[in-house]
Amino acid sequence: MIDGKTRTCGLIGNPVEHTMSPIIHNTLAGTCGHNLVYVPFPVENGSLEDAIKGAYALNILGLNVTVPYKSEVIRSLIEVDGLAAKIGAVNTLVRTEGGFKGYNTDMSGLHRAMISEGIRIEGEEIVLLGAGGAARAVAYLCGEQKAKKVYLLNRTLDKAERIAKEVNGAFAKDVIVPMLLADYPKLPCGKYLAIQGTSVGLFPHDEEAIIEDAAFYQKIHTGFDLIYKPFTTKFMKLVTQAGGKAYNGLKMLLYQGIDAYELWNQVEISEEEAAHVYHALKTAMGL
Ligand code: NAP
């Protein structure tokens, strides 16, 4: 029950109406017995700085940040966690003495999701599809987690080249190899972990996949699609048809939320509690 001691967390972005984050955090507050509510806060363009100052003045415990503010928010923070600073994108703000500190739990959440599915990055040869905001964070994760090689394929080559330069510079290693998406047949022979980070195949375009050619999927032992709506994407279907294992991005969403919740409340969420929230997310999706 909301009372005089209820703490508030929330999501800032524009738009925020589609978010599933309230399900994650309000379910966790219920299972953990925390007196906390999580609400979406739409923030108009030009009002971000005021929103952060206002949130701090209102004793808000923590915030998630979504599109289009993940980079812009940094200048309103008192401190930024090491890897989030490297990436230049923050999705979680934690209240500290004098201001908010920024973290990137998109990336730690993806890593935790992969660990929970038994997928490793270290020593792996990876095909990363896309060079937008999400793929950029994945490229950093691959660098940090010591992937052997990451072929970064994008429709617009210069975006892939820019990310490769940044990540290779950040980790002082030529781990990311930028390529044009259409050049996928030139991938060296081998078996890859493929991470699908484009928006192709996202609901309502369920029948689209970033690469349709079955020959590509013969090279993939595991496919991880960051998309979770639809629950089984065309990319995932093509991976499994070729004999690989396929996963969607719902656990990434789950664990980015859990990581944020843990930071705000200084708690550790058990795998049982995580499973309970995952079930709540699936129910909300009508699954
Ligand atoms: P973004 O910054 O807009 O990037 C979009 C990417 O998709 C770019 O690489 C773009 O290529 C590519 N793309 C779009 N349409 C294409 C087409 N017709 N053909 C080829 N490439 C195309 O988006 P984002 O924020 O990175 O998000 C990407 C996906 O990740 C979205 O589907 C989002 O739902 C998902 N995501 C999931 C989670 C999660 O928690 N599971 C979190 C974040 C994002 P160009 O550079 O050539 O335009």
Residues whose N, C-alpha, C, O or C-beta is under 5 A from the ligand:
A	BS01	NAP	G130 A131 G132 G133 A134 A135 N154 R155 T156 K159 G197 T198 S199 V200 L202 L226 I227 G249 L250 M252 L253
